[in-house]
Amino acid sequence: MTKRINTIISELKALSDRPGEAVRKLKGTSGKKMVGLVPYYGPEEIVYAAGLQPVGVWGGEVEISSANTYLPPFACPLTKSILELALRGVYDDLSAMLIPSSCENLKLFGQNFRAARPGIPFIPLVHPQNRKTREGIEYLTREYERIARRLAAISGSRISEASLQEHIAICNDHRRAMREFAEAAAVHPVVITPRVRQAVMKSSYFMDKAEHTVIVSELVSLLKAQPQAPRPGKWVVVTGIMAEPAALMDLFEELHITIVADDLAQGSRSFRTDVPECGAPLERLARRWANMEGCSLCFDPGKERNRMLKELVTRYRADGLIVLMMQFCDPEEMDYPLYRKELEQAGIFLLYLEVEPHMPLEQARNRLQSFVEMLH
């Protein structure tokens, strides 16, 4: 049983550590054209229904050079690394790139990507911020209709309602499996280290969703059959865009920091909200956006994120919250003072740690070590 757990972890970690290689292999085995989905909340179900394969585009640990020609120094490092890799030809196998305009950095990035890589069709996506109103849902439904037409033209296949319903069900099953994994990870921290936890979640962006569901469900079943182990060190919740670079997660393990829950855009935010069960398929997808809460990219006048973070820390009996603040990320930076104030008033310890995909780790090590000592 332990051998099989280690095999699954090794396979998923390989996908996470070498996404380019994973995508090339996926293209060879599926025979499908590939569509890149730049964060955040791309409609994977529509891509699948068109007979295409969605691939998450999250940049990487790369030295920025050519991208500086297109983007200013204060641009989000996530979009910078994506553009840098695009200019180096890493995404040339993609048949299209779907780019949302969820923030000012992404709006700027979409236009620059079109100029930098004109050979890769650019499909824009605009999520309405007044997302809970009838008008907002109708607008996003029409936006998805436009995207569906573009994708159907790329694949040469008609998108049927039955295919959309089928792939909504497949993606909902995957979200449920990932939520089960997050719960199992919290009680098996010796096996599911911070690096492994991140790898399992990140690998889902480079696999067929149905296949990833099968392998993650098997991993969860094997974990449930294992005795629960005491959580080593200090227990934390992490929040932010992503837990990158991967070596940062190794630092967590080195300093005996256990991640018991997360609020990451690349992690739990992506699977905590299902597509509703009833209605026309594209409208259901639009209502999923309306139902999302607690994300800096979603208009949140009630500041549900404050409450949700406090509940995560309390529910998992965490010792504190670590904020993995993506450098120059305006939406995340605007949320921070609000939830910081509320959490500090509740007596919850916070660490603010600025991160980017390609970052030196010595300062991070010192700050994490000081935080752990403060919690003691």
C-alpha positions as CSV (number, residue, x, y, z in Angstrom):
1,M,0.0,0.0,0.0
2,T,2.8,2.4,0.9
3,K,4.6,1.5,-2.3
4,R,1.5,2.4,-4.4
5,I,1.1,5.7,-2.5
6,N,4.8,6.6,-3.3
7,T,4.3,5.6,-6.9
8,I,1.3,7.9,-7.3
9,I,3.1,10.8,-5.6
10,S,6.1,10.3,-7.8
11,E,4.0,10.3,-11.0
12,L,2.1,13.5,-10.0
13,K,5.2,15.2,-8.8
14,A,6.9,14.6,-12.1
15,L,4.0,16.3,-13.9
16,S,4.2,19.2,-11.6
17,D,7.9,19.6,-11.8
18,R,8.1,19.2,-15.6
19,P,4.9,20.6,-17.0
20,G,6.3,21.2,-20.5
21,E,7.3,17.5,-20.8
22,A,3.9,16.5,-19.4
23,V,2.0,18.6,-21.9
24,R,4.0,17.2,-24.8
25,K,3.2,13.7,-23.6
26,L,-0.4,14.5,-23.1
27,K,-0.7,15.8,-26.7
28,G,0.9,12.7,-28.1
29,T,-1.4,10.3,-26.2
30,S,-4.6,12.3,-26.6
31,G,-4.1,13.4,-30.2
32,K,-6.1,16.5,-29.4
33,K,-5.2,20.1,-30.1
34,M,-4.2,22.0,-26.9
35,V,-5.7,25.2,-25.5
36,G,-3.8,27.1,-22.9
37,L,-5.8,28.6,-20.0
38,V,-4.1,31.6,-18.4
39,P,-5.2,32.1,-14.7
40,Y,-7.9,32.4,-13.6
41,Y,-11.2,30.4,-13.8
42,G,-11.1,29.5,-17.5
43,P,-14.1,27.4,-18.7
44,E,-12.4,24.0,-19.1
45,E,-15.7,22.4,-19.7
46,I,-16.2,24.3,-22.9
47,V,-12.7,23.4,-24.1
48,Y,-13.3,19.7,-23.5
49,A,-16.7,19.8,-25.1
50,A,-15.1,21.2,-28.3
51,G,-12.9,18.1,-28.5
52,L,-9.8,20.0,-27.3
53,Q,-7.5,19.6,-24.3
54,P,-7.2,22.4,-21.8
55,V,-3.8,23.1,-20.2
56,G,-3.1,25.3,-17.3
57,V,-0.5,28.1,-18.0
58,W,1.2,29.1,-14.8
59,G,4.5,30.3,-16.0
60,G,7.6,29.0,-14.3
61,E,10.9,29.6,-12.6
62,V,12.6,31.5,-15.5
63,E,15.0,34.4,-15.7
64,I,13.1,37.4,-17.2
65,S,14.8,39.0,-20.2
66,S,12.7,39.3,-23.4
67,A,9.4,39.9,-21.6
68,N,10.8,43.2,-20.2
69,T,10.4,44.6,-23.7
70,Y,6.7,44.2,-23.4
71,L,5.9,44.6,-19.7
72,P,7.0,47.2,-17.2
73,P,9.2,46.4,-14.2
74,F,6.2,46.5,-11.8
75,A,4.2,43.9,-13.9
76,C,3.0,40.8,-12.1
77,P,5.8,38.2,-12.2
78,L,3.3,35.4,-13.0
79,T,2.4,37.1,-16.3
80,K,6.0,38.1,-16.9
81,S,7.1,34.5,-16.7
82,I,4.3,33.3,-19.0
83,L,5.3,35.9,-21.6
84,E,9.0,35.0,-21.2
85,L,8.3,31.4,-21.8
86,A,6.0,32.2,-24.8
87,L,8.7,34.3,-26.4
88,R,11.0,31.3,-26.0
89,G,8.6,29.1,-27.9
90,V,7.5,27.0,-25.0
91,Y,3.8,27.4,-25.9
92,D,4.1,27.0,-29.6
93,D,2.3,23.7,-29.6
94,L,-0.9,25.4,-28.3
95,S,-3.7,26.0,-30.8
96,A,-5.0,28.9,-28.8
97,M,-4.5,30.8,-25.6
98,L,-7.5,31.8,-23.5
99,I,-6.7,34.9,-21.4
100,P,-9.1,36.5,-18.9
101,S,-8.9,40.1,-17.9
102,S,-9.5,39.6,-14.2
103,C,-7.1,42.3,-13.2
104,E,-5.1,45.3,-14.6
105,N,-2.0,43.1,-15.1
106,L,-4.0,40.5,-17.1
107,K,-5.6,43.2,-19.3
108,L,-2.2,44.5,-20.2
109,F,-0.8,41.0,-20.6
110,G,-3.5,39.9,-23.1
111,Q,-2.7,42.7,-25.6
112,N,1.0,42.1,-25.2
113,F,0.7,38.4,-25.7
114,R,-1.2,39.1,-29.0
115,A,1.7,41.3,-30.1
116,A,4.5,39.0,-29.0
117,R,3.0,35.7,-30.3
118,P,0.6,36.5,-33.2
119,G,0.9,32.9,-34.4
120,I,-1.1,31.7,-31.3
121,P,-4.8,32.7,-31.5
122,F,-5.7,34.9,-28.5
123,I,-9.2,34.3,-27.0
124,P,-10.1,37.0,-24.5
125,L,-12.5,36.3,-21.6
126,V,-14.1,39.1,-19.5
127,H,-15.8,38.0,-16.3
128,P,-18.4,40.5,-15.1
129,Q,-17.8,41.9,-11.7
130,N,-21.5,42.4,-11.0
131,R,-21.6,38.7,-11.2
132,K,-24.6,37.8,-9.0
133,T,-27.2,39.9,-10.9
134,R,-29.4,38.5,-13.7
135,E,-27.7,40.8,-16.1
136,G,-24.2,39.6,-15.0
137,I,-25.1,36.0,-15.5
138,E,-26.7,36.7,-18.9
139,Y,-23.6,38.6,-20.0
140,L,-21.2,35.8,-19.0
141,T,-23.4,33.2,-20.7
142,R,-23.1,35.2,-23.9
143,E,-19.4,35.5,-23.3
144,Y,-19.1,31.7,-23.0
145,E,-21.2,31.4,-26.2
146,R,-18.7,33.5,-28.1
147,I,-15.8,31.5,-26.7
148,A,-17.5,28.2,-27.6
149,R,-17.8,29.4,-31.2
150,R,-14.1,30.3,-31.3
151,L,-13.1,26.9,-29.9
152,A,-15.5,25.0,-32.2
153,A,-13.8,26.8,-35.2
154,I,-10.4,25.7,-33.9
155,S,-11.4,22.0,-33.4
156,G,-13.7,21.8,-36.4
157,S,-16.3,20.1,-34.2
158,R,-19.7,21.2,-33.1
159,I,-20.2,21.7,-29.4
160,S,-23.3,19.9,-28.3
161,E,-25.4,20.5,-25.2
162,A,-24.9,16.8,-24.2
163,S,-21.2,17.1,-24.5
164,L,-21.2,20.2,-22.3
165,Q,-23.4,18.5,-19.7
166,E,-21.0,15.5,-19.7
167,H,-17.9,17.5,-19.2
168,I,-19.5,19.7,-16.5
169,A,-20.2,16.4,-14.6
170,I,-16.6,15.3,-15.1
171,C,-15.1,18.5,-13.9
172,N,-17.5,18.6,-10.9
173,D,-16.4,15.0,-10.0
174,H,-12.8,16.3,-10.2
175,R,-13.5,19.2,-7.8
176,R,-15.1,16.8,-5.3
177,A,-12.0,14.5,-5.5
178,M,-9.7,17.4,-4.9
179,R,-11.6,18.6,-1.9
180,E,-11.4,15.0,-0.5
181,F,-7.7,15.0,-1.1
182,A,-7.3,18.4,0.7
183,E,-9.0,16.9,3.7
184,A,-7.0,13.7,3.6
185,A,-3.7,15.7,3.3
186,A,-4.5,17.6,6.5
187,V,-4.5,14.4,8.5
188,H,-1.5,12.6,6.8
189,P,1.1,15.4,6.8
190,V,4.1,13.0,7.0
191,V,3.2,11.5,3.7
192,I,1.6,14.6,2.1
193,T,4.3,17.1,2.8
194,P,3.9,20.7,1.6
195,R,5.8,20.0,-1.6
196,V,3.7,16.9,-2.3
197,R,0.4,18.7,-1.5
198,Q,1.3,21.4,-4.0
199,A,2.4,18.9,-6.6
200,V,-0.8,16.9,-6.5
201,M,-2.9,20.1,-6.9
202,K,-0.7,21.6,-9.6
203,S,-0.5,18.4,-11.6
204,S,-4.3,18.6,-12.4
205,Y,-3.5,21.4,-14.9
206,F,-1.4,19.1,-17.0
207,M,-3.6,16.0,-17.1
208,D,-7.0,15.0,-18.5
209,K,-9.4,15.8,-15.7
210,A,-11.1,12.4,-15.7
211,E,-7.8,10.6,-15.5
212,H,-6.6,12.9,-12.7
213,T,-9.8,12.2,-10.8
214,V,-9.2,8.5,-10.9
215,I,-5.6,8.7,-9.7
216,V,-6.4,11.3,-6.9
217,S,-9.4,9.2,-5.8
218,E,-7.1,6.2,-5.5
219,L,-4.6,8.2,-3.5
220,V,-7.3,9.4,-1.1
221,S,-8.6,5.8,-0.6
222,L,-5.1,4.6,0.2
223,L,-4.5,7.5,2.6
224,K,-7.8,6.8,4.4
225,A,-6.6,3.2,5.0
226,Q,-3.5,4.5,6.7
227,P,-3.4,5.4,10.4
228,Q,-3.5,9.2,11.0
229,A,-0.1,10.5,12.0
230,P,0.5,13.4,14.4
231,R,1.1,16.7,12.6
232,P,4.7,17.7,12.9
233,G,5.8,21.2,13.9
234,K,3.5,24.2,13.5
235,W,0.3,24.1,11.6
236,V,-0.6,26.8,9.2
237,V,-3.1,27.9,6.6
238,V,-1.6,29.5,3.5
239,T,-3.4,32.1,1.3
240,G,-2.4,33.8,-1.9
241,I,-2.1,33.1,-5.7
242,M,0.3,30.1,-5.7
243,A,2.8,28.3,-3.5
244,E,5.8,28.8,-5.8
245,P,8.7,28.3,-6.3
246,A,8.6,24.6,-5.4
247,A,11.7,25.0,-3.3
248,L,9.7,27.3,-1.0
249,M,7.6,24.3,0.0
250,D,10.8,22.4,0.8
251,L,11.6,25.2,3.2
252,F,8.3,24.6,4.9
253,E,9.2,20.9,5.4
254,E,12.7,21.8,6.6
255,L,11.3,24.1,9.2
256,H,8.5,21.6,10.2
257,I,5.7,23.7,9.0
258,T,2.6,21.7,8.2
259,I,0.0,23.1,5.7
260,V,-3.4,22.0,7.1
261,A,-5.5,24.0,4.6
262,D,-5.0,26.5,1.8
263,D,-6.7,29.5,0.1
264,L,-4.7,29.5,-3.0
265,A,-5.9,30.5,-6.5
266,Q,-3.8,27.6,-7.9
267,G,-5.1,25.3,-5.1
268,S,-8.4,25.2,-3.2
269,R,-10.0,28.2,-4.8
270,S,-10.0,26.4,-8.1
271,F,-12.1,23.5,-6.8
272,R,-14.1,24.7,-3.8
273,T,-17.1,25.8,-5.9
274,D,-19.0,23.4,-8.1
275,V,-21.0,24.2,-11.3
276,P,-24.8,24.2,-10.2
277,E,-26.7,21.1,-11.2
278,C,-29.7,22.6,-13.0
279,G,-30.2,24.7,-16.1
280,A,-28.7,25.2,-19.5
281,P,-25.0,24.3,-19.6
282,L,-23.4,27.7,-20.3
283,E,-25.8,29.4,-17.9
284,R,-24.7,26.9,-15.2
285,L,-21.1,27.8,-15.9
286,A,-21.9,31.4,-15.5
287,R,-23.7,30.8,-12.2
288,R,-20.6,29.0,-10.9
289,W,-18.8,32.4,-11.3
290,A,-21.7,34.1,-9.5
291,N,-21.4,31.6,-6.6
292,M,-17.7,32.0,-5.9
293,E,-16.7,33.6,-2.7
294,G,-13.5,34.7,-1.0
295,C,-11.3,35.3,-4.0
296,S,-9.5,38.6,-4.6
297,L,-10.4,38.3,-8.3
298,C,-14.1,38.2,-7.6
299,F,-16.0,41.3,-6.6
300,D,-16.6,40.8,-2.9
301,P,-18.4,43.8,-1.3
302,G,-19.2,41.8,1.9
303,K,-15.5,40.7,2.3
304,E,-16.4,37.1,2.7
305,R,-12.6,36.3,2.5
306,N,-12.1,37.7,6.0
307,R,-14.6,35.3,7.5
308,M,-13.5,32.4,5.4
309,L,-9.8,32.7,6.4
310,K,-10.7,33.0,10.0
311,E,-12.9,29.9,9.8
312,L,-10.1,27.9,8.1
313,V,-7.7,28.7,10.9
314,T,-10.2,27.9,13.5
315,R,-11.5,24.7,11.9
316,Y,-8.1,23.2,11.3
317,R,-6.7,24.4,14.7
318,A,-3.9,26.2,12.8
319,D,-1.2,28.1,14.7
320,G,-1.2,30.9,12.2
321,L,-1.8,32.1,8.7
322,I,1.0,32.6,6.1
323,V,0.3,35.1,3.3
324,L,2.1,34.2,0.1
325,M,1.8,37.6,-1.5
326,M,2.5,37.5,-5.3
327,Q,4.7,40.5,-6.0
328,F,2.8,43.4,-7.6
329,C,-0.5,41.6,-7.4
330,D,-3.0,44.5,-6.9
331,P,-6.1,42.4,-6.0
332,E,-4.3,40.4,-3.4
333,E,-2.6,43.5,-1.9
334,M,-5.9,45.4,-1.6
335,D,-7.5,42.5,0.3
336,Y,-4.6,42.0,2.7
337,P,-5.2,45.0,5.1
338,L,-8.8,44.1,5.5
339,Y,-8.4,40.4,6.5
340,R,-5.2,41.2,8.4
341,K,-7.1,43.6,10.7
342,E,-9.9,41.1,11.3
343,L,-7.6,38.2,11.9
344,E,-5.3,40.1,14.3
345,Q,-8.3,41.2,16.3
346,A,-9.2,37.5,16.6
347,G,-5.7,36.8,18.0
348,I,-4.5,34.9,14.9
349,F,-0.8,35.3,14.0
350,L,0.1,36.2,10.4
351,L,3.2,36.2,8.3
352,Y,3.4,38.3,5.1
353,L,5.8,36.7,2.7
354,E,6.3,38.3,-0.8
355,V,6.9,35.6,-3.4
356,E,7.5,35.3,-7.1
357,P,8.3,32.2,-9.3
358,H,12.0,33.0,-9.5
359,M,13.1,34.2,-6.1
360,P,16.0,33.9,-3.7
361,L,15.1,31.8,-0.7
362,E,17.5,33.0,2.1
363,Q,15.3,35.9,3.1
364,A,12.2,33.7,3.0
365,R,14.0,31.1,5.2
366,N,14.9,33.8,7.8
367,R,11.3,35.1,7.9
368,L,9.7,31.7,8.1
369,Q,12.2,30.6,10.9
370,S,11.4,33.8,12.9
371,F,7.6,33.1,12.5
372,V,8.0,29.6,13.7
373,E,10.0,30.8,16.7
374,M,7.3,33.4,17.4
375,L,4.6,30.8,17.4
376,H,6.6,28.7,19.9
